[in-house]
Amino acid sequence: MIFLDVASWVLILVGSGFIIAGAVGVLRLPDVYTRMHAASVIETVGAGALFAGLMLQAGLSLSLFTVVLGH
């Protein structure tokens, strides 16, 4: 069980880091194409890793289906 906790927290922290970096990119990058790239990083890597970490935290329960349907 300690492995699942460590893996889930690593995924949550990685996802949060990508979301923060993408948000800074959207605010600071110069043109629309680079801002679109930063926004796509938020959507794909950031949200995907964050939801994967939340699914590992939830375990196989009704909360897991709530997280999946909320995505």
Backbone as CSV, one residue per row, in Angstrom:
resi,resn,N_x,N_y,N_z,CA_x,CA_y,CA_z,C_x,C_y,C_z
1,MET,0.803,-1.194,0.000,0.000,0.000,0.000,0.848,1.263,0.000
2,ILE,2.044,1.185,0.564,2.908,2.372,0.592,3.341,2.742,-0.830
3,PHE,3.470,1.718,-1.695,3.847,1.995,-3.079,2.762,2.797,-3.791
4,LEU,1.499,2.440,-3.572,0.402,3.188,-4.206,0.330,4.617,-3.700
5,ASP,0.580,4.816,-2.406,0.577,6.180,-1.868,1.694,7.019,-2.470
6,VAL,2.892,6.436,-2.558,4.021,7.178,-3.127,3.772,7.468,-4.606
7,ALA,3.295,6.463,-5.350,3.037,6.657,-6.783,1.950,7.705,-7.011
8,SER,0.912,7.665,-6.185,-0.164,8.642,-6.374,0.305,10.052,-6.058
9,TRP,1.094,10.223,-5.009,1.578,11.563,-4.676,2.574,12.074,-5.706
10,VAL,3.370,11.184,-6.273,4.284,11.610,-7.344,3.482,12.087,-8.547
11,LEU,2.442,11.342,-8.921,1.612,11.757,-10.052,0.878,13.064,-9.769
12,ILE,0.384,13.232,-8.564,-0.312,14.473,-8.214,0.642,15.660,-8.265
13,LEU,1.835,15.493,-7.746,2.804,16.593,-7.760,3.297,16.899,-9.170
14,VAL,3.525,15.874,-9.981,3.949,16.096,-11.368,2.843,16.804,-12.152
15,GLY,1.609,16.344,-11.984,0.490,16.991,-12.661,0.313,18.433,-12.238
16,SER,0.443,18.683,-10.945,0.326,20.059,-10.452,1.450,20.936,-10.988
17,GLY,2.642,20.389,-11.069,3.766,21.143,-11.616,3.549,21.520,-13.072
18,PHE,3.048,20.569,-13.868,2.771,20.874,-15.271,1.643,21.890,-15.413
19,ILE,0.647,21.819,-14.553,-0.444,22.787,-14.616,0.058,24.185,-14.284
20,ILE,0.889,24.291,-13.271,1.440,25.611,-12.904,2.350,26.141,-13.999
21,ALA,3.218,25.272,-14.547,4.114,25.714,-15.618,3.334,26.129,-16.857
22,GLY,2.283,25.395,-17.183,1.466,25.769,-18.338,0.722,27.068,-18.119
23,ALA,0.237,27.293,-16.899,-0.463,28.545,-16.603,0.488,29.733,-16.704
24,VAL,1.705,29.570,-16.213,2.705,30.635,-16.347,3.014,30.860,-17.825
25,GLY,3.088,29.776,-18.595,3.340,29.898,-20.027,2.233,30.640,-20.750
26,VAL,0.986,30.368,-20.388,-0.138,31.062,-21.017,-0.064,32.559,-20.730
27,LEU,0.368,32.910,-19.551,0.440,34.326,-19.192,1.668,35.030,-19.768
28,ARG,2.778,34.321,-19.912,4.035,34.988,-20.230,4.522,34.830,-21.668
29,LEU,4.049,33.843,-22.399,4.581,33.611,-23.741,4.077,34.671,-24.725
30,PRO,4.868,34.956,-25.768,4.604,36.146,-26.583,3.457,36.040,-27.584
31,ASP,3.283,34.902,-28.271,2.263,34.881,-29.319,1.246,33.772,-29.089
32,VAL,0.241,33.757,-29.934,-0.907,32.877,-29.712,-0.534,31.404,-29.869
33,TYR,0.408,31.069,-30.737,0.746,29.669,-30.973,1.504,29.067,-29.794
34,THR,2.397,29.816,-29.218,3.100,29.296,-28.049,2.180,29.242,-26.832
35,ARG,1.239,30.143,-26.746,0.248,30.078,-25.670,-0.658,28.869,-25.833
36,MET,-1.010,28.545,-27.080,-1.819,27.354,-27.322,-1.051,26.093,-26.935
37,HIS,0.251,26.075,-27.173,1.064,24.930,-26.777,1.088,24.795,-25.255
38,ALA,1.228,25.896,-24.561,1.220,25.857,-23.096,-0.126,25.375,-22.571
39,ALA,-1.200,25.788,-23.201,-2.528,25.334,-22.782,-2.720,23.850,-23.055
40,SER,-2.140,23.342,-24.132,-2.273,21.913,-24.420,-1.475,21.077,-23.427
41,VAL,-0.371,21.609,-22.908,0.386,20.905,-21.867,-0.453,20.782,-20.602
42,ILE,-1.193,21.830,-20.277,-2.066,21.787,-19.108,-3.108,20.687,-19.282
43,GLU,-3.714,20.616,-20.458,-4.805,19.676,-20.684,-4.328,18.233,-20.733
44,THR,-3.225,17.962,-21.414,-2.824,16.574,-21.617,-2.025,16.038,-20.444
45,VAL,-0.871,16.581,-20.208,0.019,16.031,-19.186,-0.448,16.394,-17.788
46,GLY,-0.773,17.654,-17.569,-1.145,18.101,-16.231,-2.406,17.439,-15.709
47,ALA,-3.472,17.536,-16.457,-4.737,16.954,-15.998,-4.680,15.434,-15.989
48,GLY,-4.008,14.839,-16.961,-3.908,13.382,-17.001,-3.171,12.816,-15.805
49,ALA,-2.027,13.406,-15.465,-1.263,12.928,-14.311,-2.002,13.199,-13.008
50,LEU,-2.648,14.347,-12.917,-3.386,14.677,-11.703,-4.545,13.704,-11.479
51,PHE,-5.301,13.419,-12.517,-6.417,12.483,-12.374,-5.933,11.057,-12.142
52,ALA,-4.806,10.680,-12.743,-4.265,9.338,-12.480,-3.856,9.208,-11.013
53,GLY,-3.244,10.237,-10.466,-2.890,10.212,-9.051,-4.104,10.167,-8.148
54,LEU,-5.147,10.910,-8.518,-6.377,10.878,-7.728,-7.055,9.516,-7.808
55,MET,-6.974,8.866,-8.964,-7.557,7.534,-9.090,-6.812,6.514,-8.243
56,LEU,-5.485,6.641,-8.161,-4.729,5.742,-7.287,-5.059,5.995,-5.825
57,GLN,-5.278,7.245,-5.452,-5.654,7.565,-4.076,-7.028,7.030,-3.731
58,ALA,-7.950,7.067,-4.675,-9.318,6.646,-4.406,-9.421,5.136,-4.235
59,GLY,-8.558,4.375,-4.910,-8.665,2.931,-4.844,-9.867,2.453,-5.639
60,LEU,-10.150,1.165,-5.533,-11.277,0.599,-6.253,-12.528,0.770,-5.404
61,SER,-13.203,1.895,-5.610,-14.392,2.197,-4.825,-15.312,3.094,-5.647
62,LEU,-16.359,3.540,-5.023,-17.292,4.443,-5.695,-16.634,5.794,-5.972
63,SER,-15.669,6.187,-5.150,-14.965,7.451,-5.367,-14.169,7.425,-6.672
64,LEU,-13.667,6.252,-7.047,-12.925,6.131,-8.293,-13.820,6.466,-9.482
65,PHE,-15.042,5.971,-9.472,-15.954,6.252,-10.571,-16.367,7.722,-10.572
66,THR,-16.429,8.342,-9.412,-16.723,9.764,-9.342,-15.600,10.575,-9.960
67,VAL,-14.357,10.195,-9.699,-13.212,10.890,-10.286,-13.187,10.691,-11.798
68,VAL,-13.471,9.482,-12.241,-13.460,9.197,-13.683,-14.563,9.976,-14.390
69,LEU,-15.757,9.999,-13.815,-16.858,10.718,-14.451,-16.680,12.232,-14.370
70,GLY,-15.974,12.721,-13.364,-15.720,14.157,-13.240,-14.726,14.646,-14.254
71,HIS,-13.905,13.774,-14.795,-12.889,14.156,-15.771,-13.599,14.479,-17.040
